[in-house]
Amino acid sequence: MPAKLLQPRFLPLLAGLLLLLFTGGLRAQPATEAEPGSELQISLLTFGPGEIYWERFGHNAIAIRDTRSGDALSINYGIFDFEEEAFFLNFLRGDMRYSIAATSLEQDLAYYREQGRAVLEQELDLTPAQRLALRDFLLWNLRPENARYRYEYFTSNCSTKVRDALDRVLDGAIRRSLETRSRGYTYRLQADSLLAPIAGLMLPMDLGLGPYADRRLSFWDESFVPAEFARHLPLVQIPATDGSRKSLVRATRVLGEASPVLAAAERSFLRRHGPYPIGYAAPAVMIGGGFGLLLLLLARSTRPRAALAFAALASLSALSAGLAGLLLAALWLLTEHVSAWRNENLLLLNPLLLLLLPALWRTRRIPAHGSRSTRVLAGLILLLALFALAGKTLPWFTQQNAVWIGLLLPPHLVIAWRLLRGRAHDAVD
């Protein structure tokens, strides 16, 4: 260093230069030694419903972008394979296995856009450490030995697994924010609403759901539906660096709009109304009452053709109800479909109706004489069907099945009345 710089008049200048170099070095250090995870960007992707029945609930995924390398992945938990050994047998037993998979983000987005499905991105305001922890957990989960999980429609599906993965790195912040809030919705309401455009699937599914599907859900529970999880996620508050609270969702972007066909399906009458609230039972009462009135008119007639028509319609009704009841009983007693257990529709779709088929078919003959065992069996079936309605006054019978009571009870009344008159043959003895 030249001696003239050590002179007193140059000392302030020298001190300023040293300070500038030192502080400049401090500012440059983070650029070269960034906190691990700061290069990652995490988003929740939500895909709207599709046309195929298994796409009606929508889908979601976690997007991970690496701003340093330019890599971008879409990681989702909704992978299943129809070609898997015993897939349909496992489906019937309620023992399905799904798995997690990772694909290119651009390819995933292009696939859903090609299908005409809506795509929503919600960028999450995670700390670098949380981003890194989420990425590492998902990479661990993607290992073949960890990738598969037991699927359940309402509690362990593609959306709940995404929710749980995010909640894990947030130390339970999502659960704490959502489990105390509720709109009073149920699994049945959500499922019926989403499947409403496919009435041929919605109605049998509703028929097969037991009281488990009618419990009141928190926002946390509702998150089994991807769109509901996306709707509730902005409510989640996390700590900010200054000690205040901030929303978990930093930014929201629409990456794709629903096609006209799918948008029209979402505006359809059944999608907007569905089978509930309970006012939808009115059409069911009209249909069931109309069928019951027809049976009554035929049963009261003394014409042979009317008797034959009654016997055919009543037998077909009892056969259909009895077989449906056997299916409901099998779902309860032989499978792991928890949402189908203790189904109160068994009081109406009674398998005992199958034992009445010979007696019902013999009502085509005039006159006819029935046995005591026929009347006892018919009376028992009628009492059970009436209890399906009367049980609604008891706190233990919470299943929302007014639609099915309105539809199925009137024919039960007429069939029982016809057999209890003692004018039917019986083959039960």
C-alpha distance (Angstrom), angle and dihedral (degrees) to the residues before:
residue distance angle dihedral
M1 . . .
P2 3.89 . .
A3 3.79 113.1 .
K4 3.82 93.0 -125.8
L5 3.80 91.0 67.9
L6 3.81 88.9 61.8
Q7 3.76 92.4 60.5
P8 3.85 113.6 111.8
R9 3.82 95.0 -112.2
F10 3.81 90.4 58.2
L11 3.84 96.5 48.9
P12 3.85 95.8 87.1
L13 3.80 89.8 50.9
L14 3.79 91.4 48.9
A15 3.79 92.0 49.0
G16 3.80 90.8 50.8
L17 3.80 92.1 51.3
L18 3.81 92.2 49.6
L19 3.82 91.6 48.6
L20 3.79 91.3 49.7
L21 3.81 92.2 51.1
F22 3.80 92.5 46.4
T23 3.79 97.2 48.2
G24 3.77 91.6 41.9
G25 3.79 88.8 54.3
L26 3.81 90.1 51.7
R27 3.78 91.2 52.4
A28 3.77 92.8 48.9
Q29 3.80 95.3 49.3
P30 3.85 98.5 77.3
A31 3.80 90.2 52.8
T32 3.79 90.3 60.6
E33 3.81 97.9 33.8
A34 3.83 104.5 38.1
E35 3.80 118.3 176.5
P36 3.82 110.7 -92.1
G37 3.80 110.2 -98.7
S38 3.81 95.5 25.7
E39 3.80 89.3 107.0
L40 3.83 90.8 61.4
Q41 3.79 126.2 90.5
I42 3.84 117.7 -162.9
S43 3.80 124.8 -160.1
L44 3.79 138.1 170.2
L45 3.81 112.3 -130.0
T46 3.80 118.2 -157.4
F47 3.80 121.2 -167.8
G48 3.79 120.7 -161.1
P49 3.82 125.2 -125.4
G50 3.78 119.4 -69.3
E51 3.80 133.1 -149.0
I52 3.83 99.3 -101.3
Y53 3.81 116.0 83.3
W54 3.80 95.4 -115.5
E55 3.81 89.2 52.1
R56 3.81 94.7 55.8
F57 3.81 93.6 93.0
G58 3.80 92.3 55.7
H59 3.78 124.9 -132.9
N60 3.77 141.6 -115.0
A61 3.80 141.3 -162.9
I62 3.78 142.7 -178.1
A63 3.81 115.6 -108.6
I64 3.81 117.9 -152.6
R65 3.79 118.1 -169.9
D66 3.81 121.8 -172.9
T67 3.80 105.8 -152.9
R68 3.79 91.3 -168.6
S69 3.81 99.1 53.5
G70 3.80 97.6 23.9
D71 3.82 92.0 -126.5
A72 3.81 118.0 142.9
L73 3.80 126.9 -172.5
S74 3.79 135.0 -172.6
I75 3.81 111.9 -151.2
N76 3.81 120.3 -168.9
Y77 3.80 139.1 168.0
G78 3.79 99.3 -145.1
I79 3.80 104.2 95.9
F80 3.82 119.5 131.5
D81 3.79 133.6 154.0
F82 3.81 125.8 -142.4
E83 3.81 88.0 -161.4
E84 3.78 92.4 59.6
E85 3.78 113.6 119.3
A86 3.83 112.0 -90.3
F87 3.84 91.0 -2.5
F88 3.81 95.3 147.9
L89 3.81 92.8 41.3
N90 3.79 89.5 52.7
F91 3.80 89.2 46.5
L92 3.81 90.7 54.7
R93 3.79 90.9 47.1
G94 3.80 92.6 48.4
D95 3.79 92.5 -119.6
M96 3.80 103.2 119.7
R97 3.79 126.7 159.1
Y98 3.80 123.0 -149.2
S99 3.77 128.6 175.8
I100 3.80 144.3 -152.9
A101 3.80 122.0 -110.4
A102 3.80 139.0 179.1
T103 3.80 125.2 -141.9
S104 3.78 137.2 168.8
L105 3.79 108.7 -74.6
E106 3.79 93.1 -136.2
Q107 3.80 92.0 50.1
D108 3.80 91.3 48.6
L109 3.80 93.0 49.7
A110 3.80 91.3 46.5
Y111 3.83 90.5 52.1
Y112 3.81 94.4 54.2
R113 3.78 93.3 42.3
E114 3.81 89.4 52.2
Q115 3.81 88.6 53.0
G116 3.79 89.1 52.8
R117 3.79 93.5 -119.6
A118 3.79 122.8 148.7
V119 3.81 115.7 -106.8
L120 3.81 123.8 -158.7
E121 3.80 125.1 -176.3
Q122 3.81 123.0 -160.8
E123 3.80 113.5 -172.3
L124 3.81 110.7 -147.0
D125 3.80 123.8 -136.7
L126 3.81 97.6 -135.6
T127 3.78 126.3 156.1
P128 3.81 117.1 -110.4
A129 3.80 89.6 -107.0
Q130 3.82 91.1 52.7
R131 3.79 92.2 48.2
L132 3.78 90.6 51.0
A133 3.81 92.3 46.5
L134 3.82 91.3 50.5
R135 3.79 92.8 48.8
D136 3.81 91.9 48.5
F137 3.80 92.1 47.8
L138 3.80 92.5 50.1
L139 3.81 91.5 47.7
W140 3.81 88.5 51.8
N141 3.80 90.0 48.0
L142 3.80 90.3 51.4
R143 3.79 92.5 62.1
P144 3.82 110.2 111.2
E145 3.79 92.4 -117.4
N146 3.83 91.1 54.1
A147 3.81 103.1 33.1
R148 3.82 101.0 88.7
Y149 3.77 125.9 75.2
R150 3.80 137.8 173.0
Y151 3.78 109.3 -95.5
E152 3.81 124.4 -140.7
Y153 3.80 122.0 175.6
F154 3.78 98.7 -128.1
T155 3.79 108.1 20.7
S156 3.81 107.8 29.1
N157 3.78 113.1 31.5
C158 3.80 138.7 118.0
S159 3.80 92.9 -72.7
T160 3.81 99.7 43.5
K161 3.82 90.4 49.6
V162 3.82 90.8 52.7
R163 3.81 89.7 46.3
D164 3.80 91.8 49.8
A165 3.81 93.3 47.9
L166 3.81 90.9 53.5
D167 3.80 92.5 43.2
R168 3.79 89.8 52.0
V169 3.81 94.9 62.0
L170 3.80 90.7 42.2
D171 3.82 92.2 56.6
G172 3.81 92.7 -118.2
A173 3.82 97.8 -48.3
I174 3.82 93.3 135.1
R175 3.79 93.6 51.2
R176 3.81 92.6 46.2
S177 3.80 91.0 51.6
L178 3.80 98.0 44.9
E179 3.79 108.9 31.7
T180 3.82 93.6 70.9
R181 3.82 94.8 53.8
S182 3.78 127.5 77.2
R183 3.80 142.7 163.4
G184 3.80 92.2 -160.1
Y185 3.80 92.2 -105.8
T186 3.81 121.5 149.6
Y187 3.78 136.6 -152.3
R188 3.81 87.9 -105.1
L189 3.80 93.7 53.5
Q190 3.78 92.7 49.8
A191 3.80 95.6 43.8
D192 3.81 94.5 45.3
S193 3.78 91.7 48.1
L194 3.80 94.0 51.1
L195 3.81 94.7 45.3
A196 3.81 94.8 41.8
P197 3.85 94.8 103.8
I198 3.83 86.8 61.1
A199 3.82 98.5 53.0
G200 3.81 92.1 170.9
L201 3.79 88.3 64.3
M202 3.80 100.1 32.3
L203 3.81 95.9 57.8
P204 3.84 97.8 50.3
M205 3.81 89.4 44.7
D206 3.81 91.3 51.4
L207 3.80 89.8 47.7
G208 3.80 90.2 53.6
L209 3.81 97.3 48.9
G210 3.79 116.2 99.7
P211 3.81 131.4 -158.0
Y212 3.81 91.8 -71.7
A213 3.81 87.2 75.5
D214 3.80 92.4 57.1
R215 3.78 101.7 60.9
R216 3.80 116.9 118.0
L217 3.81 111.9 -98.0
S218 3.77 131.0 -144.1
F219 3.79 119.9 -141.9
W220 3.80 85.8 -100.3
D221 3.82 90.6 58.5
E222 3.81 92.7 42.8
S223 3.78 88.3 59.8
F224 3.80 89.0 85.4
V225 3.81 81.9 89.4
P226 3.83 108.9 70.9
A227 3.81 93.8 -143.8
E228 3.81 91.1 51.7
F229 3.79 91.6 49.8
A230 3.80 89.1 52.2
R231 3.81 89.7 48.2
H232 3.81 93.6 51.5
L233 3.80 99.6 39.1
P234 3.85 96.1 82.8
L235 3.81 87.3 61.4
V236 3.79 90.7 66.7
Q237 3.80 111.9 102.4
I238 3.81 123.1 -159.9
P239 3.84 132.4 -178.0
A240 3.81 117.8 -83.6
T241 3.80 123.5 -146.8
D242 3.82 91.7 -103.2
G243 3.80 92.3 55.3
S244 3.81 95.9 -101.6
R245 3.82 126.1 112.1
K246 3.79 127.0 -99.6
S247 3.78 137.8 179.9
L248 3.79 117.7 -90.2
V249 3.82 88.9 -135.4
R250 3.79 110.3 76.8
A251 3.81 98.5 179.0
T252 3.81 138.9 -1.6
R253 3.80 124.0 -148.7
V254 3.81 131.8 179.8
L255 3.81 107.0 -137.1
G256 3.80 98.1 174.5
E257 3.80 140.6 13.1
A258 3.81 126.0 -138.2
S259 3.80 115.6 -101.2
P260 3.83 117.6 -108.5
V261 3.82 90.5 -104.0
L262 3.79 94.4 52.2
A263 3.80 92.3 40.9
A264 3.82 89.4 53.4
A265 3.82 90.4 50.6
E266 3.80 89.5 55.7
R267 3.82 89.6 53.4
S268 3.81 95.5 47.6
F269 3.81 120.3 122.8
L270 3.80 95.6 -111.5
R271 3.80 91.7 45.8
R272 3.79 91.0 53.9
H273 3.80 96.4 42.3
G274 3.80 109.5 18.5
P275 3.83 121.1 177.6
Y276 3.81 92.3 -58.4
P277 3.02 151.0 96.9
I278 3.77 93.7 65.2
G279 3.81 93.5 -101.5
Y280 3.80 87.4 81.4
A281 3.83 86.8 72.0
A282 3.83 89.1 78.5
P283 3.85 95.0 79.9
A284 3.81 89.0 45.8
V285 3.82 90.4 53.2
M286 3.80 89.7 49.4
I287 3.80 92.9 50.5
G288 3.80 94.2 42.7
G289 3.79 92.2 43.5
G290 3.79 91.7 48.2
F291 3.80 92.0 51.4
G292 3.80 90.7 46.0
L293 3.82 91.2 50.7
L294 3.80 90.5 50.7
L295 3.80 90.5 51.8
L296 3.80 90.6 48.0
L297 3.80 93.3 52.0
L298 3.79 90.8 48.9
A299 3.81 92.4 46.1
R300 3.82 92.7 52.0
S301 3.79 93.8 48.7
T302 3.81 119.9 97.5
R303 3.79 93.8 -154.5
P304 3.82 115.7 113.2
R305 3.81 93.0 -133.4
A306 3.80 90.9 52.9
A307 3.80 90.5 49.6
L308 3.79 90.5 50.2
A309 3.82 91.4 48.4
F310 3.81 91.0 50.0
A311 3.79 92.2 48.7
A312 3.80 91.9 49.6
L313 3.83 96.1 45.8
A314 3.81 94.7 41.9
S315 3.80 92.0 47.2
L316 3.80 91.9 48.2
S317 3.81 90.6 48.2
A318 3.82 92.9 49.2
L319 3.80 91.9 45.3
S320 3.81 93.1 51.0
A321 3.80 93.2 45.3
G322 3.79 93.6 45.5
L323 3.79 94.0 50.0
A324 3.80 91.0 46.3
G325 3.80 88.2 51.0
L326 3.80 91.3 52.9
L327 3.81 88.4 53.8
L328 3.82 92.4 49.6
A329 3.80 90.3 48.5
A330 3.80 90.9 50.1
L331 3.82 91.3 50.4
W332 3.80 88.6 53.6
L333 3.80 100.8 41.5
L334 3.81 104.3 29.1
T335 3.82 107.5 33.6
E336 3.80 142.6 56.2
H337 3.81 93.0 -123.6
V338 3.80 93.9 125.5
S339 3.79 92.8 -179.5
A340 3.83 89.1 62.4
W341 3.81 97.4 51.4
R342 3.83 122.5 113.2
N343 3.78 91.4 12.0
E344 3.81 108.3 -172.8
N345 3.80 90.4 -154.6
L346 3.81 85.3 80.0
L347 3.80 86.1 79.0
L348 3.80 87.7 65.0
L349 3.80 100.9 29.1
N350 3.76 91.1 52.0
P351 3.83 116.9 176.7
L352 3.82 87.3 -147.9
L353 3.80 86.6 74.4
L354 3.79 87.5 77.9
L355 3.80 88.8 66.6
L356 3.81 89.6 58.9
L357 3.81 94.8 57.2
P358 3.82 96.1 95.3
A359 3.81 91.4 48.8
L360 3.81 92.5 47.0
W361 3.77 92.9 49.7
R362 3.80 90.7 51.5
T363 3.80 90.3 58.9
R364 3.80 86.4 83.0
R365 3.80 87.1 79.8
I366 3.79 121.2 80.6
P367 2.97 119.7 -124.9
A368 3.80 104.0 24.2
H369 3.78 133.9 171.6
G370 3.80 123.2 -149.8
S371 3.78 130.0 -157.0
R372 3.76 129.2 -118.6
S373 3.83 92.5 -109.2
T374 3.81 90.5 57.5
R375 3.79 91.0 53.6
V376 3.81 92.3 46.7
L377 3.79 92.2 50.0
A378 3.81 93.2 45.1
G379 3.81 90.2 48.6
L380 3.81 91.9 50.5
I381 3.81 92.1 50.0
L382 3.80 90.2 48.2
L383 3.82 92.7 50.4
L384 3.79 91.1 51.1
A385 3.80 91.0 48.9
L386 3.81 91.2 49.4
F387 3.78 89.6 49.0
A388 3.82 88.5 58.5
L389 3.81 85.2 67.8
A390 3.81 99.4 34.4
G391 3.81 91.3 47.7
K392 3.79 89.8 67.3
T393 3.81 86.8 79.5
L394 3.81 91.8 60.7
P395 3.83 122.1 82.7
W396 3.81 93.3 -132.9
F397 3.81 94.8 62.5
T398 3.78 104.6 67.7
Q399 3.79 102.3 148.5
Q400 3.81 113.2 129.1
N401 3.80 99.3 -133.5
A402 3.81 103.2 133.1
V403 3.81 88.8 127.5
W404 3.78 91.9 59.9
I405 3.80 94.6 42.4
G406 3.80 89.4 53.3
L407 3.79 91.6 47.8
L408 3.81 101.3 42.0
L409 3.81 107.4 30.2
P410 3.87 99.1 69.6
P411 3.85 94.3 58.4
H412 3.82 88.8 47.2
L413 3.79 90.2 55.8
V414 3.79 94.2 51.0
I415 3.82 95.4 43.7
A416 3.80 91.3 49.4
W417 3.82 91.4 46.6
R418 3.81 90.1 51.7
L419 3.80 94.0 50.4
L420 3.79 96.7 39.8
R421 3.81 89.3 58.1
G422 3.80 85.4 74.4
R423 3.80 95.5 -124.1
A424 3.78 99.0 116.7
H425 3.76 130.9 90.3
D426 3.80 114.6 -126.7
A427 3.79 133.3 -153.3
V428 3.79 96.3 -172.4
D429 3.84 95.6 93.2
